[in-house]
Amino acid sequence: MNDYLTEKLTMDRLIQLALEEDIGNEDVTTNAVMRDYIKGRVKLICKQDGVICGLNVFERVFKLLDEATSVEIFVKDGDEVKKGQQLAIVSGDIRVLLSGERVALNFLQRMSGIATYTRQVVKLLEGSKTKLLDTRKTTPNMRVFEKYAVRVGGGNNHRYNLSDGVLLKDNHIGAAGGVRRAVELAREYAPFVRKIEVEVENLSMCKEALDAGADIIMLDNMTVEEMKEAVAMIGGKAVTECSGNITLENVAKIKQTGVDFVSSGALTHSAPILDLSLKELRPEKEL
């Protein structure tokens, strides 16, 4: 998803679906209390320390409802923000501000939470060569937003989807009849420019993947000591990656192993949201 226009079109379509899901036929509450156009403004306030991410998506929610909406933003994606900090002011039709509030915050809170969690993990890996990767363990239809948030937090993206690369996991290996056969079939089918990654669960499988010529060997759910042995066995003949229940609590131990990459599904499936709020909505004539 590196092409800007493709990414923007994808985001717009998904934001539109989120708005349709939330508003339905109408925002009956807003329409009950606000019958006509009145211009107003509301403040975006940070309620806890963290890393902000998704400001363009936050703004786009309101713009899709009404292009005339103005969003004045005082920070940028990737900035560390503090509790009580004012991050933006949204101005426009009060009906739009009210109807778009929840969807805009849902995106911004989720993406900021992922960026915050990712930044914490990245800091724990400082001082080592090990780089942090995400996974495909994302919320359905939120992948483009969540993987962007990982990048903003300082992490790196693994495959965006199944067409992006060959990753032979345990069930692929079982279906093929073994590591060597799975690698042979992948080499035969995939273009020569594709790297072939193999997930291994023990040192025996690791040696088999190495002998079969795997480009990347993923060490799955191994102990720190097993990973050290595997990295020594591979000896730079393949790129190394470790995975399996990698969290904020245990990632610091991983940099002792010398692996090139660590992939963590927790970045996207377990990161808590960053608490943000739209406050002090007022008609402009009262300001």
C-alpha positions in Angstrom: 0.0 0.0 0.0 2.8 2.4 -0.9 0.9 4.3 -3.7 -0.5 7.4 -2.1 -3.6 7.6 -4.3 -4.5 3.9 -3.9 -4.1 4.2 -0.1 -6.2 7.3 0.0 -9.0 5.7 -2.0 -8.9 2.7 0.2 -9.1 4.8 3.4 -12.0 6.9 2.0 -14.0 3.8 1.2 -13.4 2.3 4.7 -14.1 5.6 6.5 -17.4 5.8 4.5 -18.4 2.3 5.5 -17.7 3.2 9.2 -19.9 6.3 8.9 -22.7 4.3 7.3 -22.4 1.7 10.0 -22.6 4.3 12.8 -25.2 6.8 11.4 -27.5 4.4 9.7 -30.6 6.1 8.3 -30.0 9.3 10.4 -28.4 10.6 13.6 -31.8 10.9 15.3 -30.4 12.5 18.4 -28.5 15.3 16.6 -31.5 15.9 14.2 -33.8 16.2 17.2 -31.7 19.0 18.9 -30.2 20.7 15.9 -32.8 21.3 13.2 -30.9 23.8 11.1 -27.3 24.8 10.1 -25.4 26.5 12.9 -21.7 26.8 12.7 -19.7 25.7 15.7 -16.4 24.4 16.9 -15.1 21.7 19.2 -11.7 21.0 20.8 -9.8 17.7 20.5 -8.2 17.0 23.9 -5.7 14.4 24.9 -6.7 12.5 28.1 -3.5 10.5 28.6 0.2 10.6 27.5 1.0 8.7 24.3 1.9 8.9 20.6 -0.7 10.6 18.4 -1.5 8.9 15.0 -4.3 9.1 12.5 -4.9 12.8 12.4 -5.5 12.7 8.6 -8.1 10.0 9.1 -9.7 12.0 11.9 -9.9 15.0 9.6 -11.2 13.0 6.7 -14.2 11.7 8.6 -15.6 15.2 8.9 -14.6 16.2 5.4 -16.5 13.2 3.9 -19.6 14.4 5.8 -19.1 18.0 4.7 -16.1 19.3 2.7 -16.6 22.7 4.3 -15.5 21.4 7.7 -12.3 23.0 8.9 -9.8 21.1 11.1 -7.0 23.0 12.6 -4.3 20.6 13.9 -1.6 21.6 16.3 0.5 18.4 16.3 1.6 15.8 13.7 1.5 12.0 13.5 4.3 10.5 15.6 4.4 13.4 18.2 4.4 12.4 21.8 1.4 14.1 23.4 0.5 14.8 27.0 -2.7 14.5 29.1 -4.7 17.7 28.9 -3.0 18.9 25.7 -5.2 20.5 23.0 -4.5 18.8 19.8 -6.9 20.3 17.3 -10.0 22.4 16.7 -12.8 21.2 14.4 -15.1 23.9 13.0 -18.2 23.6 10.9 -21.9 22.6 10.8 -22.6 21.4 14.4 -24.7 18.5 12.9 -21.5 17.3 11.2 -19.4 17.7 14.3 -21.9 15.6 16.4 -22.5 12.9 13.8 -18.9 12.4 12.9 -17.5 12.5 16.5 -17.6 8.8 17.4 -16.2 7.5 14.1 -13.4 10.1 14.1 -12.4 9.3 17.6 -12.6 5.6 17.1 -10.1 5.7 14.3 -7.8 8.2 16.1 -7.9 6.4 19.5 -7.2 3.0 17.9 -4.4 4.2 15.7 -2.8 6.3 18.5 -2.9 3.3 20.8 -1.1 1.1 18.3 1.5 3.8 17.7 2.0 4.3 21.4 2.4 0.6 22.1 4.7 0.2 19.2 6.9 3.0 20.4 7.2 1.4 23.8 8.4 -1.9 22.2 10.8 -0.2 19.9 12.4 1.5 22.8 13.0 -1.8 24.5 14.9 -3.0 21.5 17.2 -0.1 21.4 20.9 -1.0 21.5 20.4 -4.1 19.4 20.2 -4.8 15.6 16.8 -6.4 16.0 14.0 -4.6 14.2 10.3 -4.8 15.1 7.7 -6.1 12.6 3.9 -6.3 12.8 1.8 -9.2 11.5 -1.5 -9.8 9.7 -3.3 -10.1 13.1 -5.2 -6.9 12.4 -8.9 -5.9 12.9 -10.8 -6.8 9.7 -11.0 -3.8 7.3 -8.7 -1.8 9.6 -5.4 -3.2 8.3 -4.4 -0.1 6.2 -4.9 2.1 9.3 -3.3 -0.2 11.8 -0.2 -1.0 9.8 0.3 2.7 9.2 0.1 3.3 13.0 2.9 0.7 13.5 5.1 2.7 11.1 4.3 5.9 12.9 5.3 4.2 16.2 8.7 3.3 14.8 8.0 -0.3 13.8 8.1 -2.0 10.4 5.4 -3.7 8.3 5.6 -7.4 7.5 3.4 -8.6 4.6 0.4 -6.4 4.0 -1.6 -9.4 2.6 -1.2 -12.9 1.3 -0.1 -11.8 -2.1 2.9 -9.9 -0.7 5.2 -12.8 0.0 5.7 -16.5 0.7 5.5 -17.5 4.3 5.4 -21.3 4.9 3.8 -21.8 8.2 3.1 -25.1 10.1 0.0 -26.0 8.2 1.5 -25.2 4.8 4.4 -27.5 5.7 2.0 -30.2 6.8 0.0 -29.9 3.6 3.2 -30.1 1.5 4.6 -33.0 3.3 7.6 -31.4 5.0 9.9 -28.4 5.1 12.1 -29.3 2.1 9.1 -30.2 -0.1 7.3 -27.0 0.8 10.3 -24.9 -0.1 10.8 -26.8 -3.4 7.1 -26.2 -4.3 7.4 -22.5 -3.4 10.5 -22.0 -5.5 8.8 -23.7 -8.4 5.7 -21.6 -8.2 6.7 -18.2 -6.9 8.6 -15.6 -9.1 12.4 -15.8 -8.5 12.3 -12.3 -7.0 10.1 -13.5 -4.1 11.9 -14.4 -0.9 10.8 -17.6 0.8 10.2 -17.5 4.6 9.8 -20.7 6.6 8.3 -20.9 10.1 10.2 -23.5 12.3 9.3 -24.7 15.8 12.6 -26.5 16.8 16.2 -26.8 15.9 15.7 -29.8 13.7 13.2 -27.9 11.5 15.6 -25.0 11.5 18.4 -27.1 10.0 16.0 -28.5 7.5 14.8 -25.1 6.4 18.4 -23.9 6.2 19.5 -26.9 4.1 16.5 -26.4 1.8 17.7 -22.8 1.0 15.1 -20.7 2.9 15.7 -17.0 2.6 14.2 -16.1 5.9 13.7 -18.5 8.9 11.1 -17.6 11.5 11.8 -19.0 14.9 8.3 -19.6 16.3 7.6 -19.9 20.1 11.2 -20.9 20.9 12.9 -20.2 24.2 15.6 -17.6 24.3 18.2 -20.3 24.5 16.8 -22.2 21.6 16.7 -19.0 19.6 20.4 -18.3 20.4 21.3 -21.8 19.2 19.2 -21.4 16.0 20.8 -18.0 15.2 24.3 -19.5 15.6 23.3 -22.5 13.4 22.0 -20.2 10.7 25.2 -18.2 10.9 24.0 -15.4 8.6 23.0 -17.8 5.7 19.4 -16.7 6.1 17.6 -13.7 7.6 16.3 -14.6 11.1 12.9 -13.6 12.6 11.3 -14.7 15.8 7.6 -14.7 16.6 5.1 -16.2 19.0 3.6 -14.4 22.0 6.0 -11.4 21.8 4.7 -8.7 24.1 5.9 -5.6 25.8 6.7 -7.7 28.9 9.1 -10.2 27.2 10.5 -8.4 24.1 13.6 -7.1 25.9 14.9 -10.6 26.3 14.8 -11.2 22.6 17.5 -8.8 21.7 20.0 -11.1 23.5 19.4 -13.7 20.8 20.8 -11.7 17.8 17.8 -12.2 15.6 17.4 -9.8 12.7 13.6 -9.2 13.2 11.0 -9.8 15.9 7.3 -9.9 14.8 4.5 -9.2 17.2 0.8 -9.6 16.7 0.3 -7.8 20.0 1.1 -4.5 18.3 -2.3 -4.6 16.5 -4.4 -7.0 18.4 -3.6 -6.1 22.0 -2.6 -2.4 22.1 -5.0 -0.4 24.3 -6.5 2.8 22.8 -5.2 6.2 23.6 -7.9 8.1 25.4 -8.9 11.2 23.5 -12.0 13.3 23.5 -13.9 16.1 21.7 -14.9 18.7 24.3 -16.4 22.2 24.7 -18.7 22.1 21.6 -20.1 25.6 21.2 -21.8 27.7 18.5 -19.4 30.2 17.1 -21.6 33.1 18.0 -21.1 32.2 21.7 -17.3 32.2 21.4 
